[in-house]
Amino acid sequence: MVPKVLLPFGFGLNCEDETKYAFEVCGAQVDKVHLKHLFENPHILHSYHLLALIGGFSYGDHISAGVVLGNLYRLRLGNVIEEFVSDGKLIFGECNGFQVMLKSGMLPRLDGISRMRQFTLMGNDSGVFEDRWVDLHVNTKSKCVFTSGIKRLRLPVRHGEGKFYVADHLLLRRLDEGGQIVMQYADKEGKPTMKYPMNPNGSLMSIAGICDPTGRVFGLMPHPTAYLSEYNNPKHYRMSVMGQVEPAIGVEIFKNAVEYVNENLR
């Protein structure tokens, strides 16, 4: 059995080719399916092991980033997605995909089910679109399937609405105590920080990515699909001259997901 990934695209989304390559290079079969077809045939999701929500600007980010597409997922695929997660399958969301997950209720699933808008991603504190590489601290105690064995990452961000926020700090504490905070923006020593530009958007508790209580539903703002080759690193030439070539760590996230499917969903 080859792990099968459903990758919806269209209506302003992008990064589909990078995401397809990321899973395929790790041994998965990836089917790109237009959102229109998915919404008309929601039960095709049951034929897959993993749902990948990609980056971009879905529906032009009208109203707010991810809101329109998030509502469509909730209203047209809500029950199907609940069954998908209950069957032990995986969901991955990157950048706009993470925004969609939060605004549809796919995350954080604090009580084991989707709830509408417990958390959100809002405009960056800087007031500008942030396009930079950031250091990330990874919570090794988290159950997150995708980050197993990873302690630190350096990935690019490119977003205008990436500030992780919740009005009720009791919910934020529950997220922390439940080990659902997977990634945090970090300083050069790898410690979570609120300082700009290391924290590029002002996210509460420096949060860059979270998972659900099972660790199988994961979303993050940085782009692991943008670091699939050592040549993606803007410091590659300088590091190669010094004999310090760094492996493309972004691939590990997709490798972990494919290995989990192979080991648990046969």
C-alpha positions as CSV (number, residue, x, y, z in Angstrom):
1,M,0.0,0.0,0.0
2,V,1.2,3.5,-0.9
3,P,0.2,6.3,1.4
4,K,-2.4,8.5,-0.5
5,V,-2.5,12.3,-0.1
6,L,-5.4,14.5,-1.2
7,L,-4.2,17.9,-2.1
8,P,-7.0,20.4,-2.9
9,F,-6.1,23.4,-5.0
10,G,-7.7,26.4,-6.8
11,F,-9.4,29.7,-6.0
12,G,-6.2,31.5,-5.0
13,L,-4.2,28.7,-3.4
14,N,-0.7,28.0,-4.5
15,C,2.3,25.9,-3.5
16,E,0.5,22.7,-4.8
17,D,3.5,21.6,-6.9
18,E,6.0,22.0,-4.0
19,T,3.7,20.2,-1.6
20,K,3.1,17.4,-4.1
21,Y,6.8,17.0,-4.5
22,A,7.4,17.0,-0.8
23,F,5.1,14.0,-0.2
24,E,6.1,12.2,-3.3
25,V,9.8,12.4,-2.6
26,C,9.0,10.6,0.7
27,G,7.1,7.8,-1.0
28,A,3.5,9.0,-1.1
29,Q,1.0,9.1,-3.9
30,V,-0.5,12.6,-4.3
31,D,-3.7,13.5,-6.1
32,K,-4.3,17.2,-6.8
33,V,-8.0,17.8,-6.7
34,H,-9.8,21.1,-7.5
35,L,-11.7,22.4,-4.6
36,K,-14.9,22.6,-6.7
37,H,-14.7,18.8,-7.3
38,L,-14.0,18.1,-3.6
39,F,-17.0,20.2,-2.4
40,E,-19.2,18.4,-4.9
41,N,-17.9,15.0,-4.0
42,P,-16.8,15.3,-0.3
43,H,-16.8,11.5,0.3
44,I,-13.7,11.0,-2.0
45,L,-11.8,12.1,1.1
46,H,-12.3,8.6,2.6
47,S,-10.1,7.2,-0.2
48,Y,-7.1,8.9,1.3
49,H,-4.8,8.8,4.3
50,L,-3.8,12.4,4.5
51,L,-5.4,15.8,3.6
52,A,-2.9,18.5,2.8
53,L,-4.1,22.1,3.0
54,I,-1.7,24.3,1.1
55,G,-0.6,28.0,1.2
56,G,-1.7,30.9,-0.9
57,F,-4.5,33.5,-0.7
58,S,-7.7,31.5,-0.9
59,Y,-10.6,33.5,-2.3
60,G,-8.2,36.5,-2.2
61,D,-8.2,36.5,1.6
62,H,-11.5,38.4,1.5
63,I,-12.9,39.3,4.9
64,S,-9.8,37.8,6.5
65,A,-7.2,35.2,5.6
66,G,-8.7,31.7,5.3
67,V,-12.2,32.7,6.4
68,V,-14.1,32.0,3.2
69,L,-12.4,28.7,2.5
70,G,-12.6,27.7,6.2
71,N,-16.4,28.3,6.2
72,L,-16.7,26.1,3.1
73,Y,-14.8,23.3,4.6
74,R,-16.9,23.5,7.8
75,L,-20.2,23.7,6.0
76,R,-19.6,21.3,3.1
77,L,-17.1,18.8,4.6
78,G,-17.5,19.1,8.3
79,N,-19.0,15.7,9.0
80,V,-16.7,14.0,6.5
81,I,-13.6,15.6,8.1
82,E,-14.7,14.5,11.6
83,E,-15.0,10.9,10.3
84,F,-11.6,11.2,8.6
85,V,-9.9,12.3,11.8
86,S,-11.8,9.6,13.8
87,D,-10.5,7.0,11.5
88,G,-6.9,7.9,12.6
89,K,-6.0,9.8,9.5
90,L,-3.8,12.9,9.2
91,I,-4.3,16.6,8.2
92,F,-1.5,19.0,7.4
93,G,-1.9,22.7,6.9
94,E,0.7,25.2,5.9
95,C,0.3,29.1,6.0
96,N,-3.1,29.7,4.4
97,G,-3.9,26.1,5.2
98,F,-3.2,26.8,8.9
99,Q,-5.4,29.9,8.7
100,V,-8.2,27.8,7.2
101,M,-7.8,25.1,9.9
102,L,-8.2,27.6,12.7
103,K,-11.0,29.4,11.1
104,S,-13.0,26.3,10.2
105,G,-12.5,24.7,13.7
106,M,-10.2,21.8,12.4
107,L,-7.8,23.1,15.0
108,P,-7.2,23.1,17.9
109,R,-10.0,20.5,18.7
110,L,-9.4,21.0,22.4
111,D,-12.3,18.8,23.3
112,G,-11.7,16.3,20.6
113,I,-14.1,17.8,18.1
114,S,-14.1,20.8,15.8
115,R,-15.4,24.1,17.3
116,M,-15.8,27.3,15.3
117,R,-13.0,29.9,15.8
118,Q,-11.6,29.2,19.3
119,F,-8.4,30.7,18.1
120,T,-7.4,32.9,15.1
121,L,-4.5,34.3,13.1
122,M,-4.6,38.0,12.7
123,G,-2.6,40.8,11.1
124,N,1.1,41.0,11.9
125,D,2.1,43.4,14.7
126,S,4.6,44.9,12.2
127,G,1.7,46.0,10.0
128,V,3.5,44.7,6.9
129,F,3.8,41.4,4.9
130,E,6.6,39.4,6.5
131,D,8.9,37.5,4.1
132,R,11.9,36.2,6.0
133,W,13.6,33.0,7.4
134,V,12.9,32.3,11.1
135,D,14.3,30.0,13.7
136,L,11.9,27.6,15.3
137,H,11.9,25.8,18.7
138,V,10.1,22.4,18.5
139,N,8.3,21.0,21.5
140,T,9.8,17.5,21.8
141,K,7.1,16.5,24.3
142,S,4.3,17.2,21.8
143,K,2.4,14.2,20.3
144,C,2.7,15.8,16.9
145,V,3.3,13.1,14.3
146,F,4.9,15.5,11.8
147,T,7.7,16.7,14.1
148,S,8.8,13.5,15.6
149,G,12.6,13.5,16.2
150,I,12.9,17.2,15.3
151,K,14.3,19.7,17.9
152,R,14.9,22.8,15.9
153,L,14.0,24.2,12.4
154,R,14.8,27.1,10.3
155,L,12.1,27.8,7.7
156,P,10.8,30.8,5.7
157,V,7.6,32.7,6.5
158,R,5.6,34.8,4.1
159,H,2.4,36.1,5.4
160,G,0.4,39.2,6.3
161,E,-1.8,37.6,8.9
162,G,0.2,35.3,11.1
163,K,-0.3,36.5,14.6
164,F,-1.6,33.6,16.7
165,Y,-4.2,35.0,19.0
166,V,-7.0,34.1,21.5
167,A,-9.0,36.4,23.7
168,D,-9.4,33.8,26.5
169,H,-6.0,33.0,28.0
170,L,-7.5,30.0,29.8
171,L,-7.8,28.4,26.4
172,L,-4.2,29.3,25.6
173,R,-3.1,27.6,28.9
174,R,-5.1,24.5,28.0
175,L,-3.3,24.4,24.7
176,D,0.0,24.6,26.4
177,E,-0.8,22.1,29.2
178,G,-2.1,19.6,26.6
179,G,1.2,19.7,24.6
180,Q,-0.5,21.1,21.6
181,I,1.9,23.9,21.0
182,V,4.3,22.3,18.5
183,M,6.5,25.1,17.2
184,Q,7.5,28.6,18.6
185,Y,9.5,31.4,17.0
186,A,12.9,31.3,18.5
187,D,16.1,33.4,19.0
188,K,19.5,32.2,17.7
189,E,19.9,30.0,20.8
190,G,16.7,28.2,20.0
191,K,14.7,29.8,22.9
192,P,11.1,31.0,22.2
193,T,11.0,34.8,21.9
194,M,8.5,37.6,21.5
195,K,11.2,39.9,20.0
196,Y,10.8,41.2,16.4
197,P,11.9,40.2,13.8
198,M,12.7,36.8,15.3
199,N,9.0,36.6,16.1
200,P,7.8,38.1,12.9
201,N,4.2,38.7,13.7
202,G,3.7,39.0,17.5
203,S,2.1,35.6,18.1
204,L,1.1,34.9,21.7
205,M,3.5,32.6,23.4
206,S,5.6,32.9,20.1
207,I,3.3,30.2,18.6
208,A,4.2,29.2,15.0
209,G,2.3,25.9,14.8
210,I,-0.1,23.7,16.8
211,C,-1.6,20.2,16.7
212,D,-4.8,18.6,17.9
213,P,-4.7,16.4,21.1
214,T,-3.9,13.3,19.0
215,G,-1.0,14.9,17.2
216,R,-2.4,13.8,13.8
217,V,-3.8,17.2,12.8
218,F,-1.1,19.8,12.4
219,G,-0.9,23.4,11.1
220,L,1.9,25.9,11.0
221,M,2.6,29.3,9.5
222,P,6.2,28.7,8.2
223,H,6.7,26.9,4.9
224,P,8.5,23.5,5.1
225,T,7.6,23.1,1.4
226,A,10.1,25.9,0.8
227,Y,13.0,24.0,2.2
228,L,13.1,20.7,0.4
229,S,16.6,21.1,-1.0
230,E,19.8,22.4,0.5
231,Y,19.8,24.9,-2.4
232,N,16.7,26.6,-1.0
233,N,18.7,27.9,1.9
234,P,19.7,31.5,1.2
235,K,23.0,30.8,3.0
236,H,23.8,27.7,1.0
237,Y,26.7,29.1,-1.0
238,R,28.4,30.7,2.0
239,M,27.9,27.5,4.1
240,S,29.2,25.2,1.3
241,V,32.4,27.3,1.0
242,M,32.9,26.8,4.7
243,G,32.1,23.1,4.5
244,Q,28.9,23.5,6.6
245,V,26.2,22.3,4.2
246,E,22.9,22.0,6.1
247,P,20.4,19.2,5.1
248,A,17.0,20.4,4.0
249,I,15.2,19.7,7.3
250,G,11.7,20.6,5.8
251,V,11.6,17.2,4.2
252,E,11.6,15.5,7.6
253,I,8.1,16.8,8.4
254,F,6.7,15.0,5.3
255,K,8.8,11.9,5.9
256,N,7.4,11.6,9.4
257,A,3.8,11.7,8.0
258,V,4.4,9.1,5.4
259,E,6.1,6.8,7.8
260,Y,3.2,7.1,10.3
261,V,0.7,6.1,7.6
262,N,2.9,3.1,6.6
263,E,3.2,2.0,10.2
264,N,-0.4,2.7,11.4
265,L,-2.9,2.8,8.6
266,R,-2.2,-0.3,6.5
